[in-house]
């Protein structure tokens, strides 16, 4: 804003305040409109998704209820007459297919052992163009979804698969895709009263009936809806993704989170960021609840974010245009008002500009025709000009008198300045000589003090050396005593190590004998196991002979009854022998395992004992070396003690000499201190004289300079005042 006129500054300030206020207001309104529009769009999308999910849930629940009821009835097959149970199962599958138009195939699979049959049994009925036909070819492998139900015992809705439109025959995904349609299956386990799985029953249904019931969902202009399986495949929706393919909504960075939410059967919403696959959009996933918790489906609603915000953007644009037009009108009005207000100020500014440039007509006056602040400013400016004219007249008179006085003062100051300069030069020479003398004395004093300090330091070091020598002597004496004790202990330890080596060798021999005995026991236990196998074989053959004898006795009729009793006793005896043999086999196996563990542990113990024996031998060798080292250490310590005694005597002599040097140096330092004090006193006196002379010289020079400046200022004031017109 620097350099701008006051009117422009005021106009810009007011316009800025208005603009900021308007921008804040527009931002708040836009935020409220955006939030309201988003909530309305989200609520509409969520409601539509939940409605469509409920429709799909209802349609699938009809199929699921039929299959669940069929499973409950088939689980009571043991209540059917044995001769007609198979036909009754076929009839129930056929009836369900007839009365439930959503179903195109019904089928059931019973595990082996069910229906009083040793092998598994399958049933299947098809609705082919209104004709109910039983499928006779049962050679196809059981679908993997049915196998999952058999293993888990939980009902599921299978992932969609392709079937032929013409025949409704499930042929996989091969063939002409134009002749195929999507179908799915609801598979429910068949369980008895105890929860045992007997088999599975399933119903296949075409997904076309969901298209008929749910129609085409449309939200806004380009919004759409999709029915998704648990694997996120599209069952019904737009043409953006082919039916049966993975939904494109799972191809962005939120795909894993969306897929997990669908798999869990939970509602979920998000605002997807735009990428190469589409624009930014709001998405809501509503679960399709059918009572089957495994592999739930979901219904997806997608609303483009740009359509939600289209109305908001139009309203904001219109508001901005209106605001800018209003702002232009306000600024024009402000500029007109400010121009009218600034006219008296402009006249004042021109007059002040002339005065500030060193001249101006002080007799001119501003015509005052208003009573506001600007009128008061003009009136005060007129008074200011009158006062200024009076002051300038007085200044001109005083300037003339000062000019005459200044000339006389300038002449007197020239002679005084010459005398003071000569005095100052002499004082400075004396001061320099005193300074050199003081510096020499101080240097000598410092050197003497340093020598005394070194002597004191030497005395302290000698005392510390004497103390250290005394302590070292005591420590060496103690060390010699300890070395003697350690040498004695080393001899005793050597004897103990020798005994330990002998004991470890004896232990190693005993462990070796135990290991050999354990291995012999293992060999003998293996022989017992072979004998037990022979007994088990005899018992098995005896049991087989007893069964053959019982069969022959049955063929003989009444004549073989006695023989049959004997054969039965023999068979019982053989079975008992076989059971005892199994018990013996288990016990022998446990014994063999224990023996194996003992052999393994014995071998490990033998290896460990050998390692211990070797380590003890090494320790014994090290102990002998340590004993020899103790003897050598004791001899060396004795020599060290004698040397320390000699050092102690020499230290005492050095201490005495250093004390004499310290006393002499102290006297020298005392005399040097007195000399330094006298030199300092003389130096301070010369410095004070020099300072006084310098101050007098400076004062004279300053007075001369002030006289000269005063004369120049008088001339300058005279020149300035001559430019004003005061009469």
TIPALUM-456507 format. One line per 8 residues: number of its first residue (from 1); their letters; for each residue x, y, z of C-alpha. Coordinates in nm, 2 decimals. Layout:
BEGIN
NUM = a = X Y Z | ...
END
This chain:
BEGIN
1 = xxxxxxxx = 0.00 0.00 0.00 | 0.31 0.23 0.02 | 0.30 0.51 -0.25 | -0.08 0.49 -0.29 | -0.29 0.80 -0.23 | -0.51 0.81 0.09 | -0.83 0.79 -0.11 | -0.72 0.48 -0.30
9 = xxxxxxxx = -0.60 0.32 0.03 | -0.94 0.38 0.19 | -1.12 0.25 -0.11 | -0.91 -0.07 -0.13 | -0.94 -0.13 0.24 | -1.32 -0.11 0.23 | -1.34 -0.32 -0.09 | -1.11 -0.58 0.07
17 = xxxxxxxx = -1.33 -0.60 0.38 | -1.64 -0.64 0.17 | -1.47 -0.90 -0.05 | -1.35 -1.11 0.24 | -1.69 -1.09 0.41 | -1.86 -1.20 0.09 | -1.61 -1.48 0.03 | -1.66 -1.62 0.39
25 = xxxxxxxx = -2.03 -1.60 0.35 | -2.02 -1.78 0.01 | -1.79 -2.05 0.16 | -2.02 -2.12 0.45 | -2.33 -2.13 0.22 | -2.15 -2.35 -0.03 | -2.04 -2.59 0.25 | -2.39 -2.61 0.39
33 = xxxxxxxx = -2.54 -2.67 0.04 | -2.27 -2.93 -0.04 | -2.33 -3.12 0.29 | -2.71 -3.11 0.25 | -2.68 -3.24 -0.11 | -2.44 -3.51 -0.02 | -2.66 -3.63 0.27 | -2.97 -3.63 0.05
41 = xxxxxxxx = -2.79 -3.82 -0.23 | -2.64 -4.07 0.01 | -2.97 -4.13 0.18 | -3.14 -4.19 -0.15 | -2.87 -4.43 -0.27 | -2.87 -4.61 0.06 | -3.25 -4.65 0.07 | -3.25 -4.78 -0.29
49 = xxxxxxxx = -2.97 -5.02 -0.22 | -3.15 -5.16 0.09 | -3.48 -5.19 -0.10 | -3.32 -5.38 -0.39 | -3.12 -5.60 -0.14 | -3.45 -5.67 0.04 | -3.62 -5.77 -0.30 | -3.32 -6.00 -0.38
57 = xxxxxxxx = -3.33 -6.14 -0.03 | -3.70 -6.22 -0.05 | -3.67 -6.40 -0.39 | -3.36 -6.60 -0.27 | -3.53 -6.68 0.06 | -3.82 -6.84 -0.13 | -3.58 -7.08 -0.30 | -3.38 -7.13 0.02
65 = xxxxxxxx = -3.69 -7.21 0.22 | -3.80 -7.47 -0.03 | -3.46 -7.64 -0.02 | -3.44 -7.63 0.36 | -3.78 -7.79 0.39 | -3.69 -8.05 0.13 | -3.37 -8.12 0.34 | -3.58 -8.16 0.66
73 = xxxxxxxx = -3.81 -8.41 0.49 | -3.54 -8.61 0.33 | -3.36 -8.64 0.66 | -3.66 -8.86 0.78 | -3.61 -9.12 0.50 | -3.58 -9.40 0.76 | -3.95 -9.34 0.83 | -4.04 -9.42 0.47
81 = xxxxxxxx = -4.13 -9.78 0.37 | -3.80 -9.95 0.26 | -3.95 -10.07 -0.07 | -4.07 -9.72 -0.17 | -3.81 -9.48 -0.01 | -3.63 -9.42 -0.34 | -3.94 -9.34 -0.53 | -4.07 -9.11 -0.25
89 = xxxxxxxx = -3.74 -8.91 -0.26 | -3.78 -8.87 -0.64 | -4.14 -8.76 -0.59 | -4.04 -8.49 -0.34 | -3.77 -8.35 -0.57 | -4.01 -8.35 -0.86 | -4.29 -8.18 -0.65 | -4.06 -7.91 -0.54
97 = xxxxxxxx = -3.95 -7.85 -0.90 | -4.32 -7.82 -1.01 | -4.45 -7.58 -0.74 | -4.15 -7.35 -0.73 | -4.12 -7.17 -1.06 | -3.79 -7.01 -0.97 | -3.61 -7.35 -0.96 | -3.50 -7.52 -1.28
105 = xxxxxxxx = -3.32 -7.83 -1.12 | -3.35 -8.02 -0.80 | -3.11 -8.29 -0.69 | -2.99 -8.48 -0.39 | -2.69 -8.69 -0.29 | -2.68 -8.94 -0.01 | -2.35 -9.07 0.14 | -2.27 -9.44 0.15
113 = xxxxxxxx = -2.44 -9.60 0.44 | -2.75 -9.39 0.41 | -3.08 -9.52 0.26 | -2.96 -9.87 0.38 | -2.72 -9.88 0.09 | -2.35 -9.95 0.09 | -2.27 -9.70 -0.19 | -2.35 -9.33 -0.24
121 = xxxxxxxx = -2.68 -9.25 -0.41 | -2.78 -8.95 -0.64 | -3.11 -8.81 -0.75 | -3.17 -8.53 -1.01 | -3.47 -8.37 -1.18 | -3.48 -8.11 -1.45 | -3.74 -7.86 -1.58 | -3.68 -7.86 -1.96
129 = xxxxxxxx = -3.92 -7.61 -2.13 | -4.20 -7.69 -1.89 | -4.14 -8.07 -1.89 | -4.02 -8.23 -1.57 | -3.76 -8.50 -1.66 | -3.55 -8.72 -1.43 | -3.18 -8.73 -1.51 | -3.06 -9.09 -1.54
137 = xxxxxxxx = -2.69 -9.04 -1.60 | -2.54 -9.01 -1.25 | -2.18 -9.05 -1.35 | -2.09 -8.68 -1.31 | -1.86 -8.59 -1.02 | -2.02 -8.41 -0.72 | -1.98 -8.03 -0.75 | -1.71 -7.87 -0.53
145 = xxxxxxxx = -1.98 -7.65 -0.36 | -2.16 -7.97 -0.26 | -1.84 -8.12 -0.13 | -1.79 -7.80 0.08 | -2.13 -7.84 0.23 | -2.06 -8.21 0.32 | -1.74 -8.11 0.49 | -1.86 -7.79 0.67
153 = xxxxxxxx = -2.23 -7.89 0.74 | -2.34 -7.54 0.65 | -2.58 -7.43 0.37 | -2.44 -7.20 0.09 | -2.54 -7.00 -0.21 | -2.30 -7.11 -0.49 | -2.12 -6.88 -0.72 | -2.30 -6.83 -1.06
161 = xxxxxxxx = -2.22 -7.06 -1.35 | -2.34 -7.08 -1.71 | -2.61 -7.32 -1.84 | -2.77 -7.38 -2.18 | -3.08 -7.16 -2.24 | -3.25 -7.42 -2.46 | -3.19 -7.73 -2.24 | -3.12 -7.59 -1.90
169 = xxxxxxxx = -2.84 -7.85 -1.89 | -2.54 -7.76 -1.67 | -2.25 -7.80 -1.91 | -1.99 -7.55 -1.76 | -1.87 -7.24 -1.95 | -1.78 -7.41 -2.28 | -1.99 -7.37 -2.60 | -2.17 -7.08 -2.76
177 = xxxxxxxx = -2.20 -6.81 -2.50 | -2.50 -6.66 -2.68 | -2.70 -6.98 -2.60 | -2.61 -6.97 -2.23 | -2.75 -6.80 -1.92 | -2.63 -6.76 -1.56 | -2.76 -6.98 -1.28 | -2.68 -7.05 -0.92
185 = xxxxxxxx = -2.75 -7.31 -0.66 | -2.86 -7.32 -0.30 | -2.72 -7.63 -0.13 | -2.83 -7.75 0.21 | -2.69 -8.04 0.42 | -2.92 -8.34 0.51 | -2.87 -8.43 0.88 | -3.03 -8.67 1.11
193 = xxxxxxxx = -3.15 -8.60 1.46 | -2.80 -8.63 1.60 | -2.65 -8.38 1.36 | -2.48 -8.65 1.15 | -2.45 -8.55 0.78 | -2.63 -8.80 0.56 | -2.59 -8.61 0.23 | -2.69 -8.28 0.06
201 = xxxxxxxx = -2.99 -8.15 -0.14 | -2.97 -7.87 -0.39 | -3.18 -7.65 -0.61 | -3.05 -7.48 -0.92 | -3.22 -7.15 -1.02 | -3.18 -6.92 -1.32 | -3.08 -6.56 -1.22 | -3.31 -6.43 -1.49
209 = xxxxxxxx = -3.60 -6.42 -1.25 | -3.41 -6.17 -1.03 | -3.38 -5.93 -1.34 | -3.76 -5.96 -1.38 | -3.83 -5.89 -1.01 | -3.58 -5.61 -0.95 | -3.58 -5.44 -1.29 | -3.31 -5.19 -1.39
217 = xxxxxxxx = -3.20 -4.96 -1.11 | -3.13 -4.60 -1.20 | -2.99 -4.33 -0.97 | -2.96 -3.97 -1.10 | -2.85 -3.97 -1.47 | -2.55 -4.20 -1.48 | -2.59 -4.38 -1.15 | -2.65 -4.76 -1.15
225 = xxxxxxxx = -2.69 -5.07 -0.93 | -2.54 -5.42 -0.93 | -2.62 -5.74 -0.75 | -2.29 -5.90 -0.65 | -2.20 -6.25 -0.53 | -1.98 -6.33 -0.24 | -1.69 -6.34 -0.49 | -1.78 -5.99 -0.62
233 = xxxxxxxx = -1.91 -6.12 -0.95 | -2.20 -5.92 -1.12 | -2.53 -6.11 -1.12 | -2.73 -5.83 -1.26 | -2.65 -5.46 -1.34 | -2.54 -5.23 -1.62 | -2.35 -5.32 -1.94 | -2.03 -5.17 -1.80
241 = xxxxxxxx = -1.93 -5.51 -1.67 | -2.05 -5.84 -1.84 | -2.27 -6.06 -1.62 | -2.06 -6.31 -1.43 | -1.74 -6.10 -1.44 | -1.57 -5.94 -1.14 | -1.72 -5.59 -1.06 | -1.49 -5.31 -1.17
249 = xxxxxxxx = -1.55 -5.14 -0.83 | -1.29 -5.38 -0.69 | -1.01 -5.27 -0.93 | -0.91 -4.96 -0.73 | -0.70 -4.93 -0.41 | -1.01 -5.00 -0.19 | -1.08 -5.34 -0.37 | -0.94 -5.56 -0.09
257 = xxxxxxxx = -1.14 -5.38 0.17 | -1.46 -5.39 -0.03 | -1.42 -5.76 -0.11 | -1.36 -5.84 0.26 | -1.68 -5.65 0.35 | -1.88 -5.83 0.09 | -1.75 -6.17 0.22 | -1.84 -6.07 0.58
265 = xxxxxxxx = -2.20 -5.97 0.47 | -2.18 -5.63 0.63 | -2.30 -5.29 0.49 | -2.03 -5.06 0.36 | -2.00 -4.72 0.20 | -1.72 -4.52 0.05 | -1.63 -4.23 -0.18 | -1.41 -4.38 -0.45
273 = xxxxxxxx = -1.14 -4.16 -0.60 | -1.14 -4.11 -0.98 | -0.88 -4.32 -1.18 | -0.84 -4.46 -1.53 | -1.15 -4.68 -1.48 | -1.40 -4.41 -1.39 | -1.49 -4.09 -1.21 | -1.51 -4.01 -0.84
281 = xxxxxxxx = -1.83 -4.17 -0.71 | -2.02 -4.26 -0.39 | -2.07 -4.64 -0.34 | -2.30 -4.82 -0.10 | -2.29 -5.20 -0.05 | -2.61 -5.35 0.12 | -2.60 -5.71 0.23 | -2.86 -5.96 0.09
289 = xxxxxxxx = -2.98 -6.15 0.39 | -3.13 -6.50 0.32 | -3.06 -6.68 0.65 | -2.75 -6.84 0.49 | -2.44 -6.70 0.66 | -2.19 -6.87 0.44 | -2.08 -6.67 0.13 | -2.34 -6.39 0.15
297 = xxxxxxxx = -2.43 -6.16 -0.15 | -2.45 -5.78 -0.17 | -2.63 -5.51 -0.37 | -2.42 -5.21 -0.49 | -2.54 -4.86 -0.57 | -2.30 -4.63 -0.75 | -2.37 -4.25 -0.78 | -2.12 -4.03 -0.97
305 = xxxxxxxx = -1.99 -3.76 -0.74 | -2.01 -3.50 -1.01 | -2.39 -3.54 -1.04 | -2.43 -3.50 -0.67 | -2.24 -3.17 -0.68 | -2.38 -3.03 -1.01 | -2.66 -2.83 -0.85 | -2.42 -2.70 -0.58
313 = xxxxxxxx = -2.17 -2.58 -0.84 | -2.44 -2.40 -1.04 | -2.58 -2.22 -0.73 | -2.23 -2.12 -0.62 | -2.14 -1.99 -0.96 | -2.45 -1.77 -0.98 | -2.39 -1.64 -0.63 | -2.03 -1.55 -0.72
321 = xxxxxxxx = -2.14 -1.36 -1.03 | -2.40 -1.16 -0.83 | -2.15 -1.09 -0.56 | -1.88 -0.96 -0.80 | -2.13 -0.72 -0.97 | -2.24 -0.59 -0.62 | -1.88 -0.54 -0.52 | -1.81 -0.33 -0.83
329 = xxxxxxxx = -2.10 -0.10 -0.76 | -2.00 -0.06 -0.39 | -1.64 0.03 -0.49 | -1.76 0.29 -0.74 | -1.98 0.46 -0.48 | -1.69 0.46 -0.23 | -1.46 0.62 -0.48 | -1.71 0.90 -0.55
337 = xxxxxxxx = -1.76 0.98 -0.18 | -1.38 0.98 -0.10 | -1.31 1.21 -0.40 | -1.55 1.47 -0.26 | -1.40 1.44 0.09 | -1.03 1.47 -0.03 | -1.06 1.82 -0.20 | -0.97 2.03 0.11
345 = xxxxxxxx = -0.69 1.79 0.19 | -0.54 1.83 -0.15 | -0.52 2.21 -0.11 | -0.36 2.17 0.23 | -0.11 1.92 0.08 | 0.00 2.17 -0.19 | 0.06 2.44 0.06 | 0.26 2.21 0.29
353 = xxxxxxxx = 0.46 2.09 -0.01 | 0.57 2.45 -0.08 | 0.66 2.50 0.29 | 0.86 2.17 0.31 | 1.06 2.27 0.00 | 1.20 2.58 0.18 | 0.97 2.85 0.07 | 0.61 2.93 0.02
361 = xxxxxxxx = 0.37 3.22 0.07 | 0.26 3.22 0.44 | 0.01 3.49 0.37 | -0.23 3.26 0.18 | -0.53 3.11 0.37 | -0.76 2.82 0.31 | -1.13 2.91 0.28 | -1.32 2.72 0.55
369 = xxxxxxxx = -1.68 2.63 0.45 | -1.74 2.30 0.66 | -1.75 2.20 1.03 | -1.63 1.84 1.01 | -1.28 1.71 1.08 | -1.15 1.82 0.74 | -1.29 2.18 0.80 | -1.12 2.19 1.15
377 = xxxxxxxx = -0.79 2.07 0.98 | -0.81 2.37 0.73 | -0.88 2.62 1.01 | -0.59 2.49 1.22 | -0.36 2.50 0.91 | -0.44 2.88 0.87 | -0.35 2.94 1.23 | -0.03 2.74 1.18
385 = xxxxxxxx = 0.08 2.95 0.88 | 0.03 3.28 1.08 | 0.23 3.14 1.38 | 0.51 3.02 1.14 | 0.53 3.36 0.98 | 0.58 3.53 1.32 | 0.85 3.28 1.42 | 1.04 3.32 1.10
393 = xxxxxxxx = 1.06 3.70 1.15 | 1.20 3.65 1.50 | 1.46 3.40 1.37 | 1.58 3.64 1.11 | 1.66 3.91 1.37 | 1.83 3.67 1.61 | 2.04 3.53 1.32 | 2.20 3.86 1.24
401 = xxxxxxxx = 2.31 3.91 1.61 | 2.46 3.56 1.63 | 2.67 3.61 1.31 | 2.85 3.91 1.47 | 2.92 3.72 1.80 | 3.05 3.41 1.62 | 3.32 3.59 1.43 | 3.48 3.73 1.75
409 = xxxxxxxx = 3.47 3.39 1.92 | 3.64 3.21 1.63 | 3.94 3.44 1.65 | 4.00 3.38 2.03 | 3.97 3.00 2.00 | 4.26 2.97 1.74 | 4.53 3.10 1.98 | 4.41 2.88 2.28
417 = xxxxxxxx = 4.42 2.57 2.06 | 4.79 2.62 1.97 | 4.90 2.64 2.34 | 4.71 2.33 2.45 | 4.85 2.12 2.16 | 5.21 2.18 2.28 | 5.13 2.08 2.65 | 4.96 1.76 2.54
425 = xxxxxxxx = 5.26 1.65 2.33 | 5.50 1.67 2.63 | 5.26 1.48 2.87 | 5.23 1.20 2.62 | 5.61 1.14 2.60 | 5.63 1.12 2.98 | 5.34 0.87 2.99 | 5.50 0.64 2.74
433 = xxxxxxxx = 5.82 0.62 2.95 | 5.62 0.53 3.26 | 5.43 0.26 3.08 | 5.75 0.09 2.96 | 5.89 0.09 3.31 | 5.57 -0.06 3.46 | 5.56 -0.33 3.19 | 5.92 -0.44 3.27
441 = xxxxxxxx = 5.86 -0.46 3.64 | 5.53 -0.66 3.59 | 5.71 -0.91 3.36 | 5.98 -0.97 3.62 | 5.73 -1.01 3.90 | 5.53 -1.26 3.69 | 5.84 -1.47 3.61 | 5.94 -1.48 3.98
449 = xxxxxxxx = 5.59 -1.58 4.08 | 5.59 -1.85 3.81 | 5.92 -1.99 3.95 | 5.77 -2.00 4.31 | 5.46 -2.18 4.17 | 5.68 -2.44 4.00 | 5.88 -2.50 4.33 | 5.55 -2.54 4.52
457 = xxxxxxxx = 5.43 -2.79 4.26 | 5.77 -2.97 4.28 | 5.73 -3.00 4.66 | 5.38 -3.14 4.63 | 5.49 -3.39 4.37 | 5.78 -3.50 4.60 | 5.53 -3.55 4.88 | 5.30 -3.75 4.66
465 = xxxxxxxx = 5.59 -3.96 4.53 | 5.70 -4.04 4.89 | 5.34 -4.14 4.98 | 5.31 -4.35 4.67 | 5.64 -4.52 4.74 | 5.52 -4.60 5.10 | 5.19 -4.74 4.97 | 5.37 -4.94 4.70
473 = xxxxxxxx = 5.60 -5.09 4.95 | 5.31 -5.20 5.17 | 5.12 -5.33 4.87 | 5.43 -5.53 4.74 | 5.47 -5.68 5.09 | 5.11 -5.78 5.09 | 5.13 -5.92 4.74 | 5.44 -6.13 4.84
481 = xxxxxxxx = 5.24 -6.28 5.12 | 4.94 -6.35 4.89 | 5.16 -6.51 4.63 | 5.30 -6.74 4.89 | 4.95 -6.84 5.00 | 4.84 -6.89 4.64 | 5.15 -7.11 4.57 | 5.05 -7.33 4.87
489 = xxxxxxxx = 4.69 -7.35 4.74 | 4.81 -7.43 4.39 | 5.00 -7.73 4.52 | 4.69 -7.86 4.71 | 4.47 -7.80 4.39 | 4.72 -8.00 4.19 | 4.67 -8.30 4.42 | 4.29 -8.27 4.39
497 = xxxxxxxx = 4.31 -8.25 4.01 | 4.52 -8.57 4.00 | 4.25 -8.75 4.20 | 3.98 -8.61 3.98 | 4.16 -8.74 3.66 | 4.17 -9.09 3.81 | 3.80 -9.07 3.91 | 3.69 -8.96 3.56
505 = xxxxxxxx = 3.88 -9.25 3.40 | 3.70 -9.50 3.63 | 3.36 -9.33 3.54 | 3.43 -9.36 3.17 | 3.49 -9.73 3.20 | 3.17 -9.78 3.40 | 2.96 -9.59 3.14 | 3.11 -9.80 2.86
513 = xxxxxxxx = 3.00 -10.12 3.04 | 2.65 -9.99 3.09 | 2.62 -9.89 2.72 | 2.72 -10.25 2.61 | 2.46 -10.41 2.85 | 2.18 -10.17 2.72 | 2.26 -10.27 2.36 | 2.24 -10.64 2.45
521 = xxxxxxxx = 1.89 -10.58 2.61 | 1.78 -10.40 2.29 | 1.88 -10.71 2.08 | 1.70 -10.95 2.31 | 1.38 -10.73 2.31 | 1.38 -10.74 1.93 | 1.37 -11.12 1.95 | 1.07 -11.10 2.19
529 = xxxxxxxx = 0.89 -10.88 1.93 | 0.95 -11.14 1.66 | 0.81 -11.41 1.88 | 0.50 -11.20 1.95 | 0.45 -11.16 1.58 | 0.45 -11.54 1.54 | 0.19 -11.57 1.81 | -0.03 -11.30 1.65
537 = xxxxxxxx = 0.00 -11.48 1.31 | -0.11 -11.81 1.47 | -0.40 -11.64 1.64 | -0.51 -11.49 1.31 | -0.49 -11.82 1.13 | -0.67 -11.99 1.42 | -0.95 -11.73 1.40 | -0.98 -11.79 1.02
545 = xxxxxxxx = -1.00 -12.17 1.07 | -1.26 -12.12 1.33 | -1.47 -11.91 1.09 | -1.43 -12.18 0.82 | -1.54 -12.44 1.07 | -1.84 -12.24 1.17 | -1.94 -12.21 0.80 | -1.90 -12.58 0.74
553 = xxxxxxxx = -2.10 -12.66 1.06 | -2.38 -12.43 0.93 | -2.38 -12.62 0.60 | -2.41 -12.96 0.80 | -2.73 -12.84 0.97 | -2.83 -13.01 1.30 | -2.54 -13.26 1.26 | -2.29 -12.98 1.29
561 = xxxxxxxx = -2.43 -12.79 1.59 | -2.18 -12.94 1.83 | -1.90 -12.87 1.60 | -2.02 -12.52 1.56 | -2.00 -12.47 1.94 | -1.65 -12.59 1.95 | -1.56 -12.37 1.65 | -1.71 -12.07 1.82
569 = xxxxxxxx = -1.50 -12.14 2.14 | -1.19 -12.18 1.93 | -1.27 -11.85 1.75 | -1.32 -11.68 2.09 | -0.99 -11.82 2.21 | -0.81 -11.70 1.90 | -0.96 -11.35 1.93 | -0.85 -11.34 2.30
577 = xxxxxxxx = -0.50 -11.45 2.19 | -0.49 -11.19 1.93 | -0.59 -10.92 2.18 | -0.33 -11.04 2.43 | -0.08 -11.04 2.14 | -0.16 -10.68 2.06 | -0.12 -10.59 2.43 | 0.21 -10.77 2.44
585 = xxxxxxxx = 0.32 -10.59 2.12 | 0.23 -10.25 2.26 | 0.42 -10.33 2.58 | 0.72 -10.46 2.39 | 0.72 -10.15 2.17 | 0.71 -9.93 2.48 | 1.00 -10.13 2.63 | 1.19 -10.11 2.30
593 = xxxxxxxx = 1.14 -9.73 2.29 | 1.26 -9.71 2.65 | 1.56 -9.93 2.58 | 1.64 -9.72 2.27 | 1.62 -9.40 2.49 | 1.85 -9.57 2.75 | 2.10 -9.67 2.48 | 2.10 -9.32 2.33
601 = xxxxxxxx = 2.14 -9.15 2.67 | 2.42 -9.40 2.76 | 2.60 -9.32 2.44 | 2.56 -8.94 2.51 | 2.68 -8.99 2.87 | 2.99 -9.18 2.75 | 3.07 -8.90 2.50 | 3.02 -8.64 2.78
609 = xxxxxxxx = 3.23 -8.83 3.03 | 3.52 -8.85 2.78 | 3.49 -8.48 2.72 | 3.49 -8.41 3.09 | 3.80 -8.63 3.14 | 3.99 -8.45 2.86 | 3.90 -8.11 3.01 | 4.01 -8.22 3.36
617 = xxxxxxxx = 4.34 -8.33 3.22 | 4.39 -7.99 3.06 | 4.30 -7.81 3.39 | 4.56 -8.03 3.57 | 4.83 -7.92 3.32 | 4.73 -7.55 3.36 | 4.75 -7.59 3.74 | 5.11 -7.71 3.72
625 = xxxxxxxx = 5.20 -7.41 3.50 | 5.03 -7.17 3.75 | 5.22 -7.32 4.04 | 5.56 -7.25 3.86 | 5.45 -6.89 3.78 | 5.37 -6.82 4.14 | 5.72 -6.91 4.25 | 5.87 -6.68 3.98
633 = xxxxxxxx = 5.63 -6.40 4.08 | 5.73 -6.42 4.44 | 6.10 -6.38 4.36 | 6.03 -6.08 4.13 | 5.82 -5.90 4.40 | 6.11 -5.93 4.65 | 6.34 -5.75 4.41 | 6.08 -5.48 4.35
641 = xxxxxxxx = 6.04 -5.42 4.73 | 6.42 -5.35 4.76 | 6.41 -5.10 4.47 | 6.12 -4.91 4.63 | 6.32 -4.87 4.96 | 6.61 -4.69 4.76 | 6.35 -4.46 4.58 | 6.20 -4.37 4.92
649 = xxxxxxxx = 6.54 -4.24 5.05 | 6.62 -4.03 4.74 | 6.27 -3.87 4.76 | 6.34 -3.75 5.11 | 6.65 -3.57 5.00 | 6.47 -3.40 4.71 | 6.19 -3.28 4.95 | 6.45 -3.10 5.17
657 = xxxxxxxx = 6.61 -2.92 4.88 | 6.28 -2.80 4.73 | 6.18 -2.65 5.07 | 6.50 -2.43 5.07 | 6.43 -2.31 4.72 | 6.07 -2.22 4.80 | 6.18 -2.00 5.10 | 6.42 -1.80 4.89
665 = xxxxxxxx = 6.18 -1.76 4.60 | 5.91 -1.62 4.84 | 6.14 -1.34 4.95 | 6.21 -1.24 4.59 | 5.84 -1.23 4.50 | 5.77 -1.01 4.81 | 6.02 -0.75 4.69 | 5.90 -0.76 4.33
673 = xxxxxxxx = 5.54 -0.70 4.45 | 5.66 -0.38 4.63 | 5.83 -0.26 4.31 | 5.52 -0.33 4.10 | 5.30 -0.13 4.33 | 5.53 0.18 4.31 | 5.55 0.15 3.93 | 5.17 0.13 3.90
681 = xxxxxxxx = 5.13 0.43 4.12 | 5.36 0.64 3.90 | 5.19 0.51 3.59 | 4.84 0.61 3.72 | 4.96 0.96 3.80 | 5.10 1.01 3.44 | 4.78 0.87 3.30 | 4.57 1.11 3.49
689 = xxxxxxxx = 4.78 1.41 3.38 | 4.76 1.28 3.02 | 4.38 1.24 3.04 | 4.34 1.59 3.18 | 4.56 1.74 2.90 | 4.37 1.54 2.64 | 4.03 1.66 2.78 | 4.15 2.02 2.77
697 = xxxxxxxx = 4.27 1.98 2.41 | 3.95 1.81 2.31 | 3.74 2.08 2.47 | 3.93 2.35 2.29 | 3.90 2.16 1.96 | 3.53 2.10 2.02 | 3.48 2.47 2.10 | 3.66 2.57 1.78
705 = xxxxxxxx = 3.45 2.32 1.58 | 3.13 2.45 1.74 | 3.22 2.80 1.67 | 3.27 2.71 1.30 | 2.95 2.51 1.28 | 2.76 2.79 1.46 | 2.88 3.04 1.20 | 2.77 2.80 0.92
713 = xxxxxxxx = 2.43 2.74 1.08 | 2.37 3.11 1.11 | 2.44 3.14 0.74 | 2.21 2.85 0.66 | 1.92 2.98 0.88 | 1.96 3.31 0.71 | 1.93 3.15 0.36 | 1.63 2.94 0.46
721 = xxxxxxx = 1.43 3.23 0.62 | 1.49 3.44 0.32 | 1.27 3.21 0.11 | 0.95 3.27 0.31 | 0.71 3.55 0.24 | 0.58 3.69 0.57 | 0.45 4.04 0.47
END
